Structure formats: structure tokens, C-alpha cells
Amino acid sequence: MELTEIVEKILSYGPCCDHCLGRFFGKRGHGLSNDERGRSIRISHEIAQNLQHETFSGSCWICNNFFDHIQEWADRVANATCDIEYSTFLIGCRIPPLISESEEMVWSDLSLTDPEPIKSEVNREVGKAVSTLTGKMTDFKKPDIMALLDLGQNEVVIQINPVFIYGRYQKFERGIPQTHWDCRACQGAGCERCNFTGKQYQDSVEELIGRPVIEIFSADNAVLHGAGREDIDARMIGTGRPFILEVVAPKRRTLDLVQVESAINKSANGRVSVEFSRWTDRSEVETLKSNKAHKKYRIVVEVEGTPSADEFAKCVKSLTGAIIRQRTPERVAHRRADKIRERKVLDIESLGGEPGRFTIEVTGEAGLYIKELISGDKGRTHPSLSEILGFPAHVTSLDVVLVEERKEV
């Protein structure tokens, strides 16, 4: 069909504003907005049909004259974000089904090949108005905030994207889990067993770090993503464990990390400490979690026997370079798959001690169960120090002193 014939058929559906008329040909031509394109098409059609020119002034059957209210929507976005710190934004929208179905019906009926959906124009035009009003820039990939326009509900919903901070933490107190645990009895609902807190443990590394961060950033939450995790009864000392802190829905974004770090360390009061190195983004969270980190432990071992210090050190050293076959330990079998894993002891040595009680340092591949390396876990770990010594041995205290990040090849 010729352009004038197509326009004639489009206009036969009902009154159509310049924006919607131009959008039916939205991918044709360059350098024109849809309302400019629609106005030009309307005038060309009137000339071809020898009709009196009339500027559109009715009620558009497709958008109900939405585009007359662009500035009002921009004002609402600006008002909704006035107490939020941000530099970049993105507009999104929910279009009532009747509007989408109306324009799609015309596309289908007339086999149009170059239309643009109304959703794209709404996002673009409101985005331009918001940028002019606020001086902020649109970012299609990683905006600080997203403003969702719900045309059906006539409301603006603001979504604040998180910020991510890379650092290392140390944990100096045993008995603190890395992240929040719901009470096992009530699953977080609150009961007498947990004193109606909903928590299995009253504090975690995540919460000790997160509480001051939530306040400083005026955020909704703070989530800790660690490069592995230590046992609850282990300390994390030495170089600390790498982690990324995700600050959820922060109303403040550009803060001095040294000051944030200081506030956390003061609030944690010696139980944990952090050292932040840089800002990062979500993509590095998965990288951090997938990296295979070698870990170095310092452990105190009690032996139910009387090996001399030299005999003990010799037995310990014999495990250097050993490949350890470990069936999932009994202590974690309730939450992990029952299978056999092979891990390597990279280095191990005795630092000395007294009869029946020795200190060991051991470096192992990620996933090596250190307590079971010592005890043997009733034969589930082979070889083990207990097996080599010929005496039962077990770990009485464990500290992680080094987590070395290594990417999996």
C-alpha cells in the first residue's frame, strides 16, 4: 500500500495524536521525533487528499493523550527522588494492556513493518524531560536508580540499585556465624527458644558490619558475599577473608570508604574488623564466589596418646602434598550432599607444644575439611593425622590466618 493509503486506514480506527501516528512509522527516517514525524505524515496526507489542515486536538484512542502530560510525569519522578543521592537513572514503564493491544492490532491488520512500541517512546520522552529537569544522565546499563511509571495505576515507583564494596574482614570472636541464621525451631518467626528474635545466633559478621552501614547509607539492608566461610567456632585472623558488601537500596551513595570502615570497626567493638579497598559491582560477586581460594589455618590439636614432639612433627610433615579423600563429614551431612571429595594438603607443619597438645599450621586447597584431616571422622577421611599417629587426635581450636584468592582454571 502507498503511504497515503496506510495513513487513511490508520486514521479510520479513530482519532490519533501525532505521537501515535508517527510511532506507526517510527523506524522510518532519521532526526525526527515521533510527534514531528506524525505531524509531517498528517500534513502530507491532507495535501494528498486535498483536505483542510487541522492540528490534532481530540482524544487519542490509543494513548488517551498521554504525551500531553510528559512534564507532569517528569515532575513526579523528580519529587519522588528528591531525597535520594544519584547521578544516573533509567525510566521504565508498565503500559495498560488495552493500549498495547490497540496499537498491536493496527500493526497486525495493516502488516506494518516499521512501528515503534509506545513503551519505548514513553521511556525516552519522560527520560529526556527528567534529565532536563534534574541535570541527571540516563544510563541504560548500570543506572543508580530506576523510575518505573505505572500508567494503569497512575503512580511512580522508584527502585534504587545497590552499591558494592570490596574488602576483607577479620573475626576475632568464636561463636559468630558469617551470615544471619534463622532460628531452627521457628524458622525466623520468633519463639521462646530464640527469645522471640527469630535468630539462631544473636549476631553475625554480616550484621556486625551491616548495621552501621545501613544507617550511614540510609539503606534497606546490607548483604555479605564472602570468598568462602569459616566455621562458627573458628576465628578469621591474619590477612582476613575477602568479601563484597552489597548495600541494598542506599539513599546515599558516594561516601568516604575510610570513614565507613572506621564506623564499622568502632561499632563492632573488637569482635570483627573490616578493611575496604574499593568500590565494585555485581559482576564481581560471582567471580569472588567461584574463585578457589587456598586457605592457611592455625590449629591446636589434642592427642590421646604420648607421642614425642619430634614423632608428632614427623607424622604431621608426612601429610605435606598428600591427596586426602574425604566423605562429607558427619557434622555437615545434614546440609551437604553425601559424596567423596579429593583435596590436597599444600603444606603442613607442627609449631611445637607440650605433651598431648600441639599447634599446627596447615595450608590446603579450597574445600579441605581441616577438623576431619586431624580426626579422620571415623574413617570417612583418609589419610588423617590420627591414622598416621596411631592415636586419636582432634582439633580444640581453629583460626583461619590466610585466604589466598585463586581463579579456577
N, C-alpha and C positions, 0 to 999 in steps of 0.2 A: 504493500500500500504506500501511496505517497504520503509525505508528512502531513499535508493539509487534511487528508482523509483520516489519518490516525488521530489527529487533534480533534477533528469533528466527532469521532466516535468516543474519545475520552470525555469530551465536554457533554456528550449526550447522557452520561451517567448521573450528572448533577453538577452544581456549582463547584468549581475547583480553583483554589487560590494559586497564585503564581509559583509559590514554593512547590506545591504538589504537582502542578503541571510540568514545571521544569524538571522535577525529580524523575518523571517517567522517561526522560531523555538524559538522565544525569551523567551518563558516561560518554555523551557526545560533546565534542567541542572542548575548549580549554580556556581558562581565565575568566569564567563566568560563575557566579553563584547560582543556585537553583532558582531563586526568585528572579534574577536577571534573565536567566535562560527562559523561564516560564513567561515572563513579560514579553520577551522578544518573540517567542513562539506564538503567543496570543495575538500580538500585533500583526505578525506575518499571516496568520490565519484570517484575521479580519480584513487585511488587504486583499488576500486571495479570494475571499468570499464577498468583497465589496461591502463590508459591514461597518456600521458606525463604531468607532473605538470607544470602549468603556473600560475604565480602570476597575479591577475586581473589587467589589465592596460587599459581597454577600457572605454567607456562612459556608465554608468549605465542607463538603460532605465527607471528605477523607479525614482531615486533621482537626476539624472544628476550630480553625483559625489559631492553632497552637502557636504559630510563628509570629503572631502579633504580640505574644507575651514572653518573648525571649528575655528581655531585660528584667522582667519580674522574676523569672526563674534564676537568672544570674544573681539578682539581689538576695534571693533566698539562700543560694549556695554561699554567698559571701557572709551573710548573717549567721549561718549555721557553722561556719568555720572561723569566726572572729576570735575565738579563744584558743585556737589550735595553731601551733607553730608548724608551718610547712613552706616549701619552696616550689614544689611541683604538684600537679594534680591531674586527674583524668575524670572526664564526665562519662557516666554510663546511664542507661535508662531502661525502664520497663514500659513497653508500649501496650496499651489495651488491645486485646485480640481483635476487636472489631475494626480498629484502624489498620492493623497489619493485613487482616483478611480482605479488607476493602481494596487496598492497592494491589495485593497479590491477585485478586480476582481480575482486575484490569490487565495486569501483566499477562495472565493466562489467556483471557478472552482474546486479546489483540496480539498475542505472541510477541510481546515486546522483548528486545534483546539488550537494551542499554539502560534499564532503570537503576535507581539507587534506592535502597530501603530508607524509610523515614527515620529509622533508628540512627543511621549514620549521620543524617543531616541534623537531627536534634542534638546529638553529641557534639558535633562540630560547631554548630551555631551558638549553643549555650556555652561551650568551651571558649570560643572567641570572646564572648561577652564577659565571662568570668575573668579571663586574662586581662582584658581592658580595665575592668573594674578593680581588680586586686593587684595587678602587676605581677602575678604568679605565672609560671610557664606550664604548658601542657607537656606531660611525659607519658608516652604510650607504653613504655616498658616497665619502669620502676617508679611510679609516682609516689609521693609521700602520702597523699590521700586520694580517695575516690569518692566522688559525689554521685550517688545513684538517684536519678529522677524517676519517681513512680508516678506516671501520668494518670493512671487509673485511680490511685489513692490520693493524688494531688499532694504529694509530700516529697521532701528531700531527705535521704538517708546518707550520712557521712560514714565512710569506712576509713579508718586510719591504719595505714600499713605499719608493720613493726620496724624497729631498728635492731641491729645485731652488733654485738660487741665481742671481740675475740680476746681471750686472756687465759690465765692459769689460776687455779685455786689450790690452796693448801687447807687441809683439815687436821686440826690438832687435837680433837676430842674424839674418843671412841664412842660408838653407840649412836652415831648420827648417819642416817642414810643419805645418799646423794640427792634424791628427789622425794617429793611428798608421797607418802603411803597412806591409802585409806585404811581405816580400822578393818581388820579381818572379820570381826564379829558383825559389824553393821554396814560394812561396805561404804563407809563415809557418811551415813545418815546421822550418826550420833547415838551413843548408848552409854550405859553405866560403865562398861568396861573401858571405854576411851574417855570417860568423864565428859561425854557429850561434845567432844571436839571433832569427831569423825576421823581422827588421825590414829594410826598405829604408833607413830613416833611423834613427839610434840614438836620437833624441829628437824629440818633437813638442810643440807648445804644449799639447795635451791632456794629455800625460804629465808635462810640467814643472809644470802646475797640479795634475794629478790625484794624483801620488804623495804629496805631503804631505796632501792632502785624504783619501785612502784611509786613511792612518794616523790622522789626527785623528778622523775619524768612525767608525773601525773598520768600514770599508765594504768591499764586494767589488770595486767599480770606480768610476770617475768618467768620465763621458762628456760631451764638449764639444759643444754645439749652437750654432754661430755664425751671425751675420747675414751670410752670405756667407763667403768666404775669400780671403786674399791668396795670390799665388804664393809658392812656396817661397823664391825668391830675393829677395822683397820684404820690407821691414820694415813693421811696423804701428805707427806712432808717433802723435803728435798726441793726439787725443781717445780713441784706442783703438777696438777693434771690440766692439760689443755681443755678448754671448753668454749662454747659460744653461748652468750646470754641473749635470748630473744625477748625484747621488751615489747609487750603487746599493747597496741593502741595508745602510743605515747602522745600526749598533748604538747610535750616539749621534746625537741629532737637534737639540737646542737648544743650539747653540754661538754664541759671540760672533763675528759676521762680521768684525769688525775684527781679532780675533786670528787667525782663519782666513786672512784676507787677508795679514796680516803674516808668518805662517808660510810661505805660498806664495812671497811675494816674497823672503824670506830664502833659501829652498831654491833658487829659480830663479837666484839669484846674478847678477842683471842681464841675464839672457838674455830673460826675459819678466817682466811685472809685471801685477797684477790690481787692480781696484778694484770691490768688491762694493757694491751699493746696496740690495738687499732679497731676501727670500725670495719665491719664486713657485711656480707649479705646472705640471703637464704641459701644460695647455691653452695656455699662453703660448709653448711651444716651437714649435708650428705657426704661431702668429701671427708670431713672430720670423723664422722661415724664409720665410714668404710675403710679409713686408714687402719693399717695393722701396726699397733704400737708395741715395741718391746718394752718390758717393764722390769725394773730392778726393785727388789724387796729386801728389807732387813727384818729378820725374824728371830725370835727367841724359841729355842727348841728344848723340850724336856725329854730325857731318855730314861726309860725304866730299866736301867742296867748300869754297868760300871765301865764303859769304855774309857780309855785314857784320852787326853786331849789330842795326842798325836794320832791314835787309832780313829778317833772321831773325824779329825780333819782329813785323814786319808780316805775314809769312806765317803765323806762329803765330796771331795775333789773328784772321785771316780765317776760322779754323775755329770761332770762337765762334758758337754757335747752330746749327751745321751738323748735318744728319742724316747719319749715317755708315752706309753699307751694308757689313756685314761677313759674309763667308762664314766658317764655322767655321775658325779658324786651323789651319795645318798642325801646330803644336806640340801641339794638344789633340784633333786629329781622330780619334786612336785611341780616345778615350774619350767623345766627344760627337757628337751627331747632326750630320751634314753638312747645314747649312741656312744661309740668309741671314737675318741679323737687322738690324734698323734701331735705332740708338741715337743719342741726341742729346748733343752736346758743350754742356754748360750754360755753361761759362766756361773760358777758357784764356789764359795769358799767359806771356811769357818774363821770367824774373827776371834775365837777363843771363848773362854768362860770358866766354869767351875764344874766339878763332878756332877753329872746328871743334868746340867743346864748350860747350853751353849748358844752363842749368837752366830747367825749365818747371814751372808748376803748372796742372793741368787738373782740372776737375770734370765728371763725366759721369754719365749715367743708369746704373742698375744693369745690368750685362751688357756694358758698353762695354769692348772689349779695347784697353787703352792701348798696349801694345807695338806692336800692329798699326796703331793710329791713326798712329803715328810712321813705321813702316817701310813700310806698305802691304801687307806679306805677299805679295809677288809679284803684286800686283793683286787680291788677294782682299778687301782693304779699300779703299773709295772713298767720299769723297776721303781722302787721307792727307797728312801733312806732307811726306813725301818727294816725293809727286806735285806738291804746290804749290811746294816749293822748287826742284824740278828737280834735286836732288842726293839720293843715297841717305842715309838717316838711320836711326839705330837707338838704342834705349834701352840704356844701360850700367848704370844703377841705378834702382830704383823704390822709393819709400816711399809707403805709404798714410797720409795725415795727418788724414783726417776720414771717418767713416762716419755719415751722417745718416739716421736711420730715417724711412721714409715708407710709410704704408699704401697698398696698391693700391686705387684707387677702382673 
